[in-house]
């Protein structure tokens, strides 16, 4: 379950935008000294952004370097797409990693957000089911949080990873809430990276498609805002290679 940020963190708007001096490149051009490391690359800022990203400890070692795959495989193509997204940031289109359990979808999504944080770009990791539970609990009148307080960082962060899209039972409320979050980020041109175990076609493993789980309206929106990256292969967790 994600941790709520306090009001002080919400006021730190400078951490919710790409650095205005280097635009996320990490290099600032000084009129006298020329190219030099940008102040946003200070270790203390990097640590703050990493903590704010809420990456679960299980994925703390995920990186492009630790992602093992065979050259030319679907995983290799996914790795190249992930690295390209980082190199071309800021980008209008995110990625939708689609494939069965254990092929490395979350590993790559976390690798992207960690590499962008190294460039000074704020990001947040959310497991979708946990996020929905946080929003539901915020409706409780005795709760210390509010729906806006839960959703504000999800709306505003420059890069958002939504893990396990479609895993929650698709009630009308779930679908409306998912659409609200993703459509808000779409309209604000915020980069969103998603992972899902569901595909766009029915197969022997799953009788439902991603559209069945999230609804036609949201699946249509994702076609516009994300490039689909299909991953297949064996379960990397069984050999200790992926997530």
C-alpha positions in Angstrom: 0.0 0.0 0.0 1.4 3.4 -0.9 2.3 5.9 1.8 0.5 9.2 1.9 2.7 12.3 1.7 2.1 15.1 4.2 1.1 18.7 3.4 4.7 19.9 3.6 5.6 17.5 0.8 2.7 18.7 -1.3 4.0 22.2 -1.1 7.3 21.2 -2.5 6.3 21.9 -6.1 9.8 22.2 -7.2 10.1 18.4 -6.8 7.1 17.7 -9.0 8.5 19.4 -12.1 11.5 18.8 -14.4 14.4 21.0 -13.5 14.0 24.4 -15.3 17.8 24.7 -15.5 18.8 21.4 -17.2 15.4 20.0 -18.3 16.2 16.7 -16.8 19.6 16.3 -18.7 21.7 16.8 -15.5 23.9 19.3 -17.3 23.5 23.1 -16.9 24.9 25.6 -19.4 26.6 28.5 -17.5 27.3 31.6 -19.8 30.8 31.9 -18.3 31.8 28.4 -17.3 30.0 26.5 -20.0 28.6 23.0 -19.4 28.6 21.9 -15.7 26.6 19.6 -13.5 23.3 21.0 -12.6 22.6 21.6 -8.9 19.5 19.4 -9.2 21.9 16.4 -9.3 23.1 16.9 -5.8 23.1 13.6 -3.8 20.6 15.0 -1.3 18.0 15.8 -4.0 18.5 12.3 -5.5 17.9 10.7 -2.2 14.7 12.8 -1.6 13.4 11.8 -5.0 14.2 8.2 -4.5 12.4 8.1 -1.2 9.4 10.0 -2.6 9.2 7.4 -5.5 7.9 4.8 -3.0 9.6 1.9 -4.8 9.0 -1.3 -2.8 12.1 -2.8 -1.2 11.6 -6.0 -3.3 12.4 -3.9 -6.4 15.1 -1.7 -4.9 17.9 -3.4 -7.0 16.0 -3.4 -10.3 17.9 -1.6 -13.0 18.7 -1.9 -16.7 22.0 -3.5 -15.8 20.5 -6.2 -13.7 17.8 -7.1 -16.3 19.0 -10.3 -17.9 17.6 -11.5 -21.2 18.6 -13.2 -24.5 19.6 -11.0 -27.4 16.7 -10.6 -29.8 14.1 -11.9 -27.4 10.8 -10.1 -26.5 12.5 -9.1 -23.2 15.5 -7.6 -25.1 13.1 -5.6 -27.3 11.3 -4.4 -24.1 14.7 -3.4 -22.6 15.6 -1.4 -25.7 12.2 0.3 -25.7 12.7 1.2 -22.0 16.1 2.6 -22.5 15.0 4.6 -25.5 12.2 6.2 -23.5 14.7 7.4 -20.9 17.1 8.7 -23.6 14.2 10.6 -25.3 12.6 12.0 -22.2 10.6 14.2 -22.0 8.2 12.1 -24.2 4.5 12.3 -24.9 3.9 8.5 -24.9 4.5 6.2 -22.1 4.8 2.4 -22.2 2.3 -0.4 -21.5 4.1 -3.6 -20.6 1.9 -6.5 -21.3 2.7 -10.2 -20.6 2.3 -13.1 -18.1 3.7 -13.2 -14.6 7.4 -13.1 -14.1 8.6 -11.9 -17.5 10.2 -8.7 -16.1 7.5 -6.1 -16.6 7.8 -4.5 -13.2 11.6 -4.8 -13.3 11.7 -2.6 -16.4 9.1 -0.1 -15.2 11.1 0.4 -12.0 14.4 0.6 -14.0 12.9 3.5 -16.0 11.7 5.5 -13.0 15.1 5.0 -11.2 17.1 6.1 -14.2 14.9 9.2 -14.7 15.3 10.0 -11.0 19.1 10.0 -11.6 18.4 12.7 -14.2 16.5 14.7 -11.6 13.0 13.8 -12.8 10.4 13.0 -10.0 8.4 9.8 -10.2 6.1 7.6 -8.2 5.5 3.8 -8.2 2.0 2.6 -7.3 0.6 -0.9 -7.2 -2.9 -0.3 -8.6 -4.8 -2.4 -6.1 -3.1 -0.7 -3.2 -3.8 2.7 -4.6 -7.5 1.9 -5.0 -7.6 0.8 -1.4 -6.1 4.1 -0.3 -8.6 6.0 -2.2 -11.5 4.0 -0.8 -10.2 4.4 2.8 -10.1 8.2 2.3 -13.9 8.3 2.1 -14.0 7.3 5.8 -15.0 10.5 7.7 -12.7 9.5 10.6 -9.7 9.0 8.3 -6.9 11.5 8.6 -6.5 11.6 4.8 -8.7 12.7 2.0 -9.2 11.6 -1.6 -7.4 14.7 -2.9 -4.5 14.1 -0.7 -4.1 10.6 -2.0 -4.6 11.6 -5.6 -2.6 14.8 -5.7 0.9 13.2 -6.0 -0.4 10.6 -8.5 -1.8 13.4 -10.7 1.1 15.7 -10.4 4.3 13.6 -10.5 6.2 13.8 -13.8 6.5 10.1 -14.2 4.0 7.5 -12.8 4.4 3.8 -12.7 1.0 1.9 -12.3 1.8 -1.7 -11.6 -0.7 -4.6 -12.1 -3.3 -2.8 -14.1 -6.5 -4.8 -14.3 -5.7 -7.0 -11.3 -8.6 -5.5 -9.2 -12.2 -6.8 -9.7 -13.6 -4.4 -12.4 -16.5 -2.8 -10.6 -18.0 0.5 -12.0 -16.2 2.4 -9.3 -12.9 0.8 -10.1 -13.2 1.6 -13.8 -14.3 5.1 -13.2 -11.5 5.7 -10.8 -8.9 4.2 -13.1 -10.2 6.4 -16.0 -10.2 9.5 -13.8 -6.5 9.0 -12.9 -5.2 8.1 -16.4 -7.3 10.7 -18.2 -6.1 13.4 -15.9 -2.5 12.5 -16.6 -3.3 12.3 -20.3 -4.8 15.8 -20.4 -1.8 17.2 -18.4 0.7 15.4 -20.8 2.3 13.5 -17.9 4.3 10.4 -18.7 2.6 7.2 -17.4 4.1 3.6 -17.5 1.8 0.7 -16.8 2.2 -3.1 -16.4 -0.5 -5.7 -16.8 -0.8 -9.5 -16.9 -3.8 -9.2 -19.3 -3.4 -9.1 -23.1 -5.6 -7.7 -25.9 -6.6 -11.2 -27.0 -8.2 -14.1 -25.2 -5.9 -17.1 -24.8 -5.7 -20.4 -22.9 -4.2 -18.7 -19.8 -6.8 -16.0 -19.4 -10.4 -15.8 -20.5 -10.6 -12.1 -20.1 -8.8 -9.4 -22.1 -7.4 -6.1 -20.7 -10.4 -4.3 -22.2 -12.7 -6.7 -20.2 -10.9 -5.7 -17.0 -10.6 -2.0 -17.4 -13.4 -1.1 -19.9 -13.4 0.0 -23.5 -13.1 3.8 -22.7 -9.9 3.4 -20.7 -8.3 0.9 -23.1 -9.0 3.4 -25.9 -7.3 6.1 -24.0 -4.2 3.9 -23.4 -3.9 3.4 -27.2 -3.3 7.2 -27.4 -1.0 7.7 -24.5 1.2 4.5 -24.4 3.2 2.3 -26.7 2.3 -1.4 -26.1 5.3 -3.6 -25.3 4.4 -7.3 -25.4 6.6 -9.5 -23.3 6.6 -13.3 -23.2 8.8 -16.2 -22.2 9.4 -18.1 -19.0 9.0 -17.0 -15.4 12.2 -15.2 -14.5 11.4 -15.4 -10.8 12.0 -19.2 -10.9 15.6 -18.6 -11.9 16.1 -15.4 -10.0 16.5 -13.1 -13.0 13.5 -10.8 -13.0 10.4 -9.4 -11.5 
